């Protein structure tokens, strides 16, 4: 399984590169005490956005200077952008080519 390639999530006039990595999944599990199997509330989705934004910044050699609370302050006025654009990035193909199975 190929993890999500670098994607960009637009939030207002800001852009956050996001990337699902092992580190982002582990950090998410540590923050929430649950797995990424489902996001049953907004808080978990936003925490996963935070973890993948940190990983995306690292993958792009960008300094990510926000604590979780500071990150919330930055994105707080953009609920619809965050939910729609981050959800879209998660649902898009990770860049893996679809392979046809032949017998």
Buried (B, 14 or more C-beta within 10 A) or exposed (E): EEBBBBBEBBBEEEEBBBBBBEBBBEBBBEBBEEEBEEBEEEEBBBBBBBBBBBBBBBBEEEEBEBEBEEBBEEBEEBEEBBBEBBBEBBEEEBEEEEEEEEE
